[in-house]
Amino acid sequence: MKPSITAQLYQAAKQAQDKAYAPYSHFRVGAAILDNNQQITAGCNVENAAYPIGCCAEQAAVAHMIMSGGQAIDHILIVGGDGQPCPPCGACRQIIFEHGHMETMVYLEQPDNQGNFTARPIKELLPDAFDHSQLAK
């Protein structure tokens, strides 16, 4: 039997988290995306001594998705820290919204270490989001 989407995303996010470059904060984050082509891509955070020019895992995963031919995020799962929920920062919420859709699901690991996740659409994490329709033409 094929593993569930969340199980596949979790595995990819954990593998990405293992590769995170976090020598300053020691807070390793991994993110995995299922895109509109049903392809899974992942990314990890990459820190830099010159704060704040590092890269979040979600940003890296989106870049990987685009480079792999994906056009939209259907699902994104984020892991970080010691199994505590690791919600995306404000900038990453905007990036997920930009490269997803109103119903893009965001999964966060729960602290029970039992493979449980909370799932919410990005529209709940970023109400009244700024989008291209608000740009002057």
Contacts in CASP RR format, 6 or more apart in sequence:
PFRMAT RR
TARGET T0000
AUTHOR 0000-0000-0000
METHOD contacts of the structure
MODEL  1
MKPSITAQLYQAAKQAQDKAYAPYSHFRVGAAILDNNQQITAGCNVENAA
YPIGCCAEQAAVAHMIMSGGQAIDHILIVGGDGQPCPPCGACRQIIFEHG
HMETMVYLEQPDNQGNFTARPIKELLPDAFDHSQLAK
3 11 0 8 1.000
5 34 0 8 1.000
5 75 0 8 1.000
6 77 0 8 1.000
6 107 0 8 1.000
6 117 0 8 1.000
8 32 0 8 1.000
8 34 0 8 1.000
8 40 0 8 1.000
9 32 0 8 1.000
9 33 0 8 1.000
9 34 0 8 1.000
9 40 0 8 1.000
9 75 0 8 1.000
9 76 0 8 1.000
9 77 0 8 1.000
9 107 0 8 1.000
10 32 0 8 1.000
10 77 0 8 1.000
10 79 0 8 1.000
10 109 0 8 1.000
10 115 0 8 1.000
10 117 0 8 1.000
11 32 0 8 1.000
12 32 0 8 1.000
12 40 0 8 1.000
12 41 0 8 1.000
12 42 0 8 1.000
12 77 0 8 1.000
13 30 0 8 1.000
13 31 0 8 1.000
13 32 0 8 1.000
13 42 0 8 1.000
13 57 0 8 1.000
13 77 0 8 1.000
13 78 0 8 1.000
13 79 0 8 1.000
14 30 0 8 1.000
14 79 0 8 1.000
15 42 0 8 1.000
16 30 0 8 1.000
16 31 0 8 1.000
16 32 0 8 1.000
16 42 0 8 1.000
16 43 0 8 1.000
16 44 0 8 1.000
16 57 0 8 1.000
16 60 0 8 1.000
16 61 0 8 1.000
17 28 0 8 1.000
17 29 0 8 1.000
17 30 0 8 1.000
17 44 0 8 1.000
17 57 0 8 1.000
17 79 0 8 1.000
17 80 0 8 1.000
18 28 0 8 1.000
18 44 0 8 1.000
19 44 0 8 1.000
20 28 0 8 1.000
20 29 0 8 1.000
20 30 0 8 1.000
20 44 0 8 1.000
20 45 0 8 1.000
20 46 0 8 1.000
20 57 0 8 1.000
21 44 0 8 1.000
21 45 0 8 1.000
21 46 0 8 1.000
21 47 0 8 1.000
22 28 0 8 1.000
22 29 0 8 1.000
22 45 0 8 1.000
22 47 0 8 1.000
23 47 0 8 1.000
24 47 0 8 1.000
24 49 0 8 1.000
24 51 0 8 1.000
25 47 0 8 1.000
27 45 0 8 1.000
27 80 0 8 1.000
27 81 0 8 1.000
28 44 0 8 1.000
28 45 0 8 1.000
28 80 0 8 1.000
28 81 0 8 1.000
29 44 0 8 1.000
29 45 0 8 1.000
29 56 0 8 1.000
29 57 0 8 1.000
29 78 0 8 1.000
29 79 0 8 1.000
29 80 0 8 1.000
29 81 0 8 1.000
29 86 0 8 1.000
30 42 0 8 1.000
30 43 0 8 1.000
30 44 0 8 1.000
30 45 0 8 1.000
30 57 0 8 1.000
30 61 0 8 1.000
30 78 0 8 1.000
30 79 0 8 1.000
30 80 0 8 1.000
31 42 0 8 1.000
31 43 0 8 1.000
31 44 0 8 1.000
31 56 0 8 1.000
31 57 0 8 1.000
31 58 0 8 1.000
31 60 0 8 1.000
31 61 0 8 1.000
31 76 0 8 1.000
31 77 0 8 1.000
31 78 0 8 1.000
31 79 0 8 1.000
32 40 0 8 1.000
32 41 0 8 1.000
32 42 0 8 1.000
32 43 0 8 1.000
32 61 0 8 1.000
32 76 0 8 1.000
32 77 0 8 1.000
33 40 0 8 1.000
33 41 0 8 1.000
33 42 0 8 1.000
33 61 0 8 1.000
33 62 0 8 1.000
33 64 0 8 1.000
33 65 0 8 1.000
33 73 0 8 1.000
33 74 0 8 1.000
33 75 0 8 1.000
33 76 0 8 1.000
34 40 0 8 1.000
34 73 0 8 1.000
34 74 0 8 1.000
34 75 0 8 1.000
34 76 0 8 1.000
35 41 0 8 1.000
35 65 0 8 1.000
35 68 0 8 1.000
35 69 0 8 1.000
35 70 0 8 1.000
35 71 0 8 1.000
35 72 0 8 1.000
35 73 0 8 1.000
35 74 0 8 1.000
36 70 0 8 1.000
36 71 0 8 1.000
36 72 0 8 1.000
36 73 0 8 1.000
36 74 0 8 1.000
37 69 0 8 1.000
37 70 0 8 1.000
37 71 0 8 1.000
39 65 0 8 1.000
39 68 0 8 1.000
39 69 0 8 1.000
39 70 0 8 1.000
41 61 0 8 1.000
41 64 0 8 1.000
41 65 0 8 1.000
41 68 0 8 1.000
41 70 0 8 1.000
42 61 0 8 1.000
42 64 0 8 1.000
43 57 0 8 1.000
43 58 0 8 1.000
43 60 0 8 1.000
43 61 0 8 1.000
43 64 0 8 1.000
44 57 0 8 1.000
44 60 0 8 1.000
45 54 0 8 1.000
45 55 0 8 1.000
45 56 0 8 1.000
45 57 0 8 1.000
45 60 0 8 1.000
46 54 0 8 1.000
46 55 0 8 1.000
46 60 0 8 1.000
47 54 0 8 1.000
48 54 0 8 1.000
56 88 0 8 1.000
56 89 0 8 1.000
56 91 0 8 1.000
56 92 0 8 1.000
57 78 0 8 1.000
58 76 0 8 1.000
58 78 0 8 1.000
58 88 0 8 1.000
58 92 0 8 1.000
58 95 0 8 1.000
58 96 0 8 1.000
59 91 0 8 1.000
59 92 0 8 1.000
59 95 0 8 1.000
61 76 0 8 1.000
62 73 0 8 1.000
62 95 0 8 1.000
62 96 0 8 1.000
62 99 0 8 1.000
65 73 0 8 1.000
65 99 0 8 1.000
66 99 0 8 1.000
72 99 0 8 1.000
72 100 0 8 1.000
72 101 0 8 1.000
72 104 0 8 1.000
73 96 0 8 1.000
73 99 0 8 1.000
73 100 0 8 1.000
73 101 0 8 1.000
73 104 0 8 1.000
74 100 0 8 1.000
74 101 0 8 1.000
74 104 0 8 1.000
74 105 0 8 1.000
75 104 0 8 1.000
75 105 0 8 1.000
75 107 0 8 1.000
76 96 0 8 1.000
76 104 0 8 1.000
76 105 0 8 1.000
76 106 0 8 1.000
76 107 0 8 1.000
77 106 0 8 1.000
77 107 0 8 1.000
77 108 0 8 1.000
77 109 0 8 1.000
77 117 0 8 1.000
78 86 0 8 1.000
78 87 0 8 1.000
78 88 0 8 1.000
78 106 0 8 1.000
78 107 0 8 1.000
78 108 0 8 1.000
78 109 0 8 1.000
79 86 0 8 1.000
79 109 0 8 1.000
80 86 0 8 1.000
80 109 0 8 1.000
83 109 0 8 1.000
83 110 0 8 1.000
83 111 0 8 1.000
83 113 0 8 1.000
84 109 0 8 1.000
84 111 0 8 1.000
85 108 0 8 1.000
85 109 0 8 1.000
85 110 0 8 1.000
85 111 0 8 1.000
85 118 0 8 1.000
86 108 0 8 1.000
86 109 0 8 1.000
87 106 0 8 1.000
87 108 0 8 1.000
87 125 0 8 1.000
88 96 0 8 1.000
88 106 0 8 1.000
88 125 0 8 1.000
90 126 0 8 1.000
93 122 0 8 1.000
93 125 0 8 1.000
93 126 0 8 1.000
93 129 0 8 1.000
94 126 0 8 1.000
94 129 0 8 1.000
94 130 0 8 1.000
96 104 0 8 1.000
96 106 0 8 1.000
96 122 0 8 1.000
96 125 0 8 1.000
96 126 0 8 1.000
97 104 0 8 1.000
97 122 0 8 1.000
97 123 0 8 1.000
97 126 0 8 1.000
97 129 0 8 1.000
97 131 0 8 1.000
98 131 0 8 1.000
100 122 0 8 1.000
102 121 0 8 1.000
102 122 0 8 1.000
102 123 0 8 1.000
103 121 0 8 1.000
103 122 0 8 1.000
103 123 0 8 1.000
104 121 0 8 1.000
104 122 0 8 1.000
105 119 0 8 1.000
105 120 0 8 1.000
105 121 0 8 1.000
105 122 0 8 1.000
106 119 0 8 1.000
106 120 0 8 1.000
106 121 0 8 1.000
106 122 0 8 1.000
106 125 0 8 1.000
107 117 0 8 1.000
107 118 0 8 1.000
107 119 0 8 1.000
108 117 0 8 1.000
108 118 0 8 1.000
108 119 0 8 1.000
109 115 0 8 1.000
109 116 0 8 1.000
109 117 0 8 1.000
110 116 0 8 1.000
110 117 0 8 1.000
110 118 0 8 1.000
122 129 0 8 1.000
123 129 0 8 1.000
END
